[in-house]
Amino acid sequence: MALRRGPVAVVALLATLILAVFVVQAGGIAHFVGSEDRATVTITDGDEELAVVDSEVADGSRERYTGLSDHESLAEDEGMLFVFENEDERSFVMRDMAFPLDILFIDADGRITTIHEAPTEEGSDLTSYRGEAKWVLEVNYGYADERGIEEGDRVDIEYR
Protein backbone atom coordinates (compact mmCIF):
# COMPACT_ATOMS: atom_id res chain seq x y z
CA MET A 1 0.00 0.00 0.00
CA ALA A 2 1.50 3.39 -1.03
CA LEU A 3 1.54 6.29 1.40
CA ARG A 4 -0.07 9.52 0.21
CA ARG A 5 1.45 12.79 1.22
CA GLY A 6 -0.90 15.69 1.68
CA PRO A 7 -0.07 19.40 1.37
CA VAL A 8 0.80 19.71 5.08
CA ALA A 9 3.43 16.97 4.81
CA VAL A 10 4.94 18.60 1.72
CA VAL A 11 5.15 22.01 3.46
CA ALA A 12 6.75 20.41 6.53
CA LEU A 13 9.32 18.63 4.35
CA LEU A 14 10.17 21.86 2.50
CA ALA A 15 10.52 23.78 5.78
CA THR A 16 12.89 21.11 7.11
CA LEU A 17 15.03 21.30 3.96
CA ILE A 18 15.18 25.11 4.11
CA LEU A 19 16.20 24.95 7.79
CA ALA A 20 18.95 22.45 6.98
CA VAL A 21 20.35 24.73 4.27
CA PHE A 22 20.25 27.72 6.66
CA VAL A 23 22.07 25.81 9.39
CA VAL A 24 24.82 24.74 6.98
CA GLN A 25 25.21 28.31 5.66
CA ALA A 26 25.33 29.71 9.19
CA GLY A 27 28.32 27.57 10.05
CA GLY A 28 26.40 24.66 11.53
CA ILE A 29 24.65 26.63 14.27
CA ALA A 30 21.11 27.90 13.91
CA HIS A 31 20.96 31.24 15.68
CA PHE A 32 17.27 30.97 16.43
CA VAL A 33 17.50 27.54 18.07
CA GLY A 34 18.99 28.12 21.51
CA SER A 35 21.93 30.29 20.47
CA GLU A 36 22.24 33.68 22.05
CA ASP A 37 23.81 36.94 20.94
CA ARG A 38 25.56 37.69 24.23
CA ALA A 39 27.29 35.83 27.04
CA THR A 40 28.71 36.60 30.45
CA VAL A 41 32.20 35.10 30.71
CA THR A 42 33.54 34.71 34.25
CA ILE A 43 37.22 33.91 34.75
CA THR A 44 38.52 32.49 38.05
CA ASP A 45 41.83 31.11 39.26
CA GLY A 46 40.08 28.43 41.29
CA ASP A 47 39.68 30.53 44.42
CA GLU A 48 39.12 34.07 43.24
CA GLU A 49 37.07 35.77 40.53
CA LEU A 50 39.52 37.55 38.24
CA ALA A 51 37.19 39.05 35.63
CA VAL A 52 33.64 39.17 34.31
CA VAL A 53 33.41 39.97 30.60
CA ASP A 54 30.20 41.03 28.86
CA SER A 55 30.69 39.41 25.46
CA GLU A 56 29.13 39.44 22.04
CA VAL A 57 28.83 35.91 20.71
CA ALA A 58 30.25 34.96 17.31
CA ASP A 59 28.97 31.46 16.56
CA GLY A 60 28.46 31.56 12.80
CA SER A 61 31.17 31.46 10.14
CA ARG A 62 30.48 35.03 8.96
CA GLU A 63 30.51 36.42 12.50
CA ARG A 64 33.73 34.57 13.31
CA TYR A 65 35.39 35.88 10.12
CA THR A 66 34.43 39.51 10.84
CA GLY A 67 35.04 39.30 14.59
CA LEU A 68 35.72 42.71 16.11
CA SER A 69 37.03 44.25 12.88
CA ASP A 70 33.82 46.26 12.52
CA HIS A 71 34.27 47.81 16.00
CA GLU A 72 36.21 50.98 16.80
CA SER A 73 36.88 49.92 20.41
CA LEU A 74 35.67 47.88 23.39
CA ALA A 75 34.57 49.10 26.80
CA GLU A 76 36.75 47.97 29.74
CA ASP A 77 34.96 44.70 30.55
CA GLU A 78 33.61 43.90 27.07
CA GLY A 79 34.76 41.30 24.59
CA MET A 80 33.78 38.87 21.88
CA LEU A 81 33.36 35.14 22.47
CA PHE A 82 33.96 32.92 19.45
CA VAL A 83 32.06 29.65 19.74
CA PHE A 84 32.96 26.45 17.88
CA GLU A 85 31.27 23.04 17.80
CA ASN A 86 34.33 21.19 19.12
CA GLU A 87 37.80 21.70 20.51
CA ASP A 88 40.54 21.96 17.90
CA GLU A 89 43.67 23.90 17.01
CA ARG A 90 42.46 27.44 16.18
CA SER A 91 44.21 30.29 14.42
CA PHE A 92 43.29 33.98 14.64
CA VAL A 93 44.66 37.04 12.84
CA MET A 94 44.19 40.78 13.41
CA ARG A 95 42.60 41.46 10.00
CA ASP A 96 41.33 45.07 9.63
CA MET A 97 41.49 45.72 13.40
CA ALA A 98 41.41 49.29 14.72
CA PHE A 99 42.73 48.38 18.19
CA PRO A 100 44.95 45.70 19.80
CA LEU A 101 43.58 42.69 21.68
CA ASP A 102 44.32 39.89 24.09
CA ILE A 103 43.22 36.55 22.62
CA LEU A 104 42.37 33.81 25.14
CA PHE A 105 41.99 30.22 23.89
CA ILE A 106 39.68 28.06 26.04
CA ASP A 107 39.41 24.26 25.87
CA ALA A 108 36.28 22.10 26.08
CA ASP A 109 36.80 21.74 29.87
CA GLY A 110 36.68 25.53 30.35
CA ARG A 111 40.40 26.05 30.96
CA ILE A 112 42.50 28.74 29.32
CA THR A 113 45.10 26.97 27.19
CA THR A 114 46.87 29.96 25.60
CA ILE A 115 46.91 33.75 25.91
CA HIS A 116 48.28 36.00 23.15
CA GLU A 117 48.78 39.76 23.20
CA ALA A 118 47.97 40.86 19.64
CA PRO A 119 48.85 44.36 18.45
CA THR A 120 47.17 45.81 15.36
CA GLU A 121 48.79 44.94 12.03
CA GLU A 122 48.69 46.22 8.48
CA GLY A 123 49.55 44.48 5.25
CA SER A 124 49.15 40.99 3.91
CA ASP A 125 51.62 39.19 6.20
CA LEU A 126 49.42 38.91 9.30
CA THR A 127 50.66 37.14 12.42
CA SER A 128 48.72 33.96 13.16
CA TYR A 129 47.82 33.51 16.84
CA ARG A 130 47.24 29.83 17.59
CA GLY A 131 45.86 27.76 20.41
CA GLU A 132 43.79 24.71 21.32
CA ALA A 133 40.20 25.85 21.87
CA LYS A 134 36.47 25.29 21.73
CA TRP A 135 35.98 28.94 22.64
CA VAL A 136 38.14 31.98 22.00
CA LEU A 137 37.67 35.20 23.97
CA GLU A 138 38.96 38.52 22.66
CA VAL A 139 39.32 41.42 25.10
CA ASN A 140 41.25 44.69 25.21
CA TYR A 141 45.04 44.51 24.95
CA GLY A 142 46.64 44.06 28.38
CA TYR A 143 43.35 42.95 30.00
CA ALA A 144 44.65 39.49 30.97
CA ASP A 145 47.83 40.89 32.50
CA GLU A 146 45.97 43.64 34.40
CA ARG A 147 43.53 41.09 35.90
CA GLY A 148 46.15 38.42 36.64
CA ILE A 149 44.60 35.97 34.16
CA GLU A 150 46.90 33.07 33.28
CA GLU A 151 46.89 29.83 31.33
CA GLY A 152 45.08 27.18 33.36
CA ASP A 153 42.52 29.60 34.82
CA ARG A 154 38.89 28.48 34.73
CA VAL A 155 36.24 30.04 32.47
CA ASP A 156 32.47 29.86 33.00
CA ILE A 157 30.18 30.92 30.14
CA GLU A 158 26.55 31.92 30.66
CA TYR A 159 24.64 32.64 27.44
CA ARG A 160 21.83 35.18 27.52
Secondary structure, 3 states (H helix, E strand, C coil): CCCCCCHHHHHHHHHHHHHHHHHHHCCCCCCCCCCCCEEEEEEECCCCEEEEEEEEEECCHHHHHHCCCCCCCCCCCEEEEEEEEEEEEEEECCCCCCCCEEEEEECCCCEEEEEEEECCCCCCCCCCEEEEEEEEEEEECCHHHHHCCCCCCEEEEEEC
